[in-house]
Amino acid sequence: MEGYKNFFAHSLALVESEDIGEGTKVWAFSHVAKGAKIGKYCNIGEHCYIESGAIIGDYCTVKNGICLWDGIVLEDFVFLGPCAVFTNDKYPRSRNKNWELRKTIIRRYASVGAGAVILCGIEIGRYAVIGAGSVVTKSVPDFAVVFGNPAKIRGFACACGRVILKFSGKIKKTEKRTITCEFCSRVYSFDSGKFSWIGGPSLP
């Protein structure tokens, strides 16, 4: 590995950006373009491309084979599984000078499974979990677990990552439940379709 100020890049990586935080690692055959921003203590796997205008927060994990384009924003502690796919143009055409950039935001602690496709112009909420191979066409609320094509809400996850509420059919908007995570003892409420933390250890 080679040292670039306060971060490391593999000798076979191409790093053009000067806005990379301390402790971050960029592995072989990855390209970080000038104008891309990466926070501290991130891990960028092999065969990744981070385009100018893409923003990655602190402590993020970007696994192998991922391209992050202009308009893609990862907040802190985001996990992206191998070969997850992102876009930034809803109506793509080759050499279209009038295309419209659609921003996509992945909120803190969200996890995106391997091979998932995230369409542009949406937001993935805090602590949300996107199942492997899913096609996400609309915004996902905090804590939601979604999968399928198109991805639908199938339950909700604790901040620790465990799925603690599962739905076998459509969510009943009138349902009211209190759920305690057996792994970390955090307590949540599900009320009229909204899932929220209400007690136990504080959220990270």
N, C-alpha and C positions, 0 to 999 in steps of 0.2 A: 504494500500500500504506500501511497505517497501523501505527504502532509501538505495541505493548503491552509496556511494560517492556523486556524484552530479546529479544522475538521479533516477527515481523511477521505481520499478517493483512490480507488484501485488504479494501477498504472494503465489499465485498458479502458478506463472511464474518460469521458470528455466533459470537463467542467468549465463552463464559460462564465457562469454567474459568480459575482463577488458577494452575494447576499445569502450566505449559508451559515447557520449557527454552529456554535461549538459542539463538539462531540458527535456531529452527524457523520454518517458513513455512506459513501456512494460506491457501489460495487461494479464489477467488470461489465463493459459494453453498455453502460448507461450514459445518457447525454443530458446534462443540465444546461439549458440554453441561457445566454445572457438575458437578464431581466426576470428570470424565475427567482422565487424567494422560498427558501427552506429554513425552518426554525432549527432549534438546538436539539441534539440527541435523537435525530431521526435516522431511520435505516431505509436506504433506497436500494432495492435489490438489483439483480442483473437484468439487462435488456429493457431498461426503462427510459422514457423520454419525458423530460419536464420542460414544457414550452415556456417561452417568455410570457409573463403575465400570470402564470400559475402561482398559487400561493399555498405553501404547506406550513402548518403550525409546528409547535414543539412536540417532541416525543411521538411522532407519527411513524407508522410502519407501512411502507409501500413495497409489496412483494414483487417478484419477477414478472416482467412482461407487461408493464402498465404504462400507458401514455396519459399524461395530465396536460391538458391544453389551456391556453389563455381563457380565463374566466372560471376555472376550476379552483375552488377554495376549500382547503382542509383545515379545520380548526385543530386544537391540540388533541393528542392521544387518539387520533383516528387510525383504524386498521383497514388496509385494503388487501384483500386476498389476491393470489396470483391471477394475472390476465383479466382482471376487472376492466371494463370498458367504459369510457366517458366520451361525451360529445359536447360541442358548444354551438352548434348550428342546427336549428330545427328544420330548415329547408335547404339542404346542401346542394350546390351545383359547383362544378369545376370552374374556377376563375370568375366567380361572381363577386364583383367589387362592391355590391350593395348588400352583402349578407349582414345579418344581425347577430351579434354575439349574445348568447343566452348563458347567463351565469348560473353555476351550480355550486351549492354550499353543502359540505358535509360537516355537521356539527360535532362538538366534543364527544369523544369516546364512542362514536358510531363505528360499527364494523360492517364491512362489505365483503361478502363471500366470493370465493374463486369464480371467475368467469361471469359474474353478474354484469348486466348492461344497465348503465344509469343514463337515461335520456336527459337532455339539457334543460335548463330553466327551472329546476326543482330544488328542493331542500330536503336533506336527510337529517332527521332530528337527533338530539342528544341521546346517546345510549341505544339508538336503534340498531337492529340486526337485519341485514339483508342476506337472504339465503343464497347459496351457491347456484349460479346459472339463472338467476331471476332476471326479468326485464322490468325495470322500474320506470313507470311512465308518469308518475305524479309524486308530489311531496309526501314524505313519510313522517308521522308525528314522533315525538320523543318516546323512547322505550319500545316502540312498536317492533314486532317481528314480522317481516314480510317475505314471501317467496312465491314463485310461480311466474307464468307468462300470460297476461300481465301480472305483476306482483300484487298481492292483496294482503291485508292485515290478517295474520293467522294467530296472533297472540301478543304478549308483551314480555319483555325481559327485564331482569333486575340490573342495576348498575354493575354488578359483579359479572354479568354476562349470561347467567342462567335464565332459561325460559321458565317463568313462574306462572303464566296464565296462557292457556291454549284454547283456541276456538275450533270446534269441528265444523261449524257452519257459519252463517252470518252473525255478526256481532249484534246483540240485542241492545239497542240504545238505552233501554230502561233498566238494564242490569246494574246492580250495586253490589260490590264485593270489597272485602278487605283481605289482602294477601300478604303473608309473611314469607320472605325468602328463607328456606331452610339452611342455606349455605352461609349467609352473612347476616341474617336477622333483620334486614331492612324491611320496613312495612310500607305497603302501597295501598292506594284506594283505586277502584275502578267504578266510576259513577257516570252514567249517561254517555258512555263511549270514551271518556277521558281517563287516562291512567296517570297517576301522580304519586310521588314519594310523600309519605306523611310521618315517618318516624324511624327509629332505629339508628344505626350508624349513619353519619352524614354522607352525602354524595361526594364523590371525588371531583 
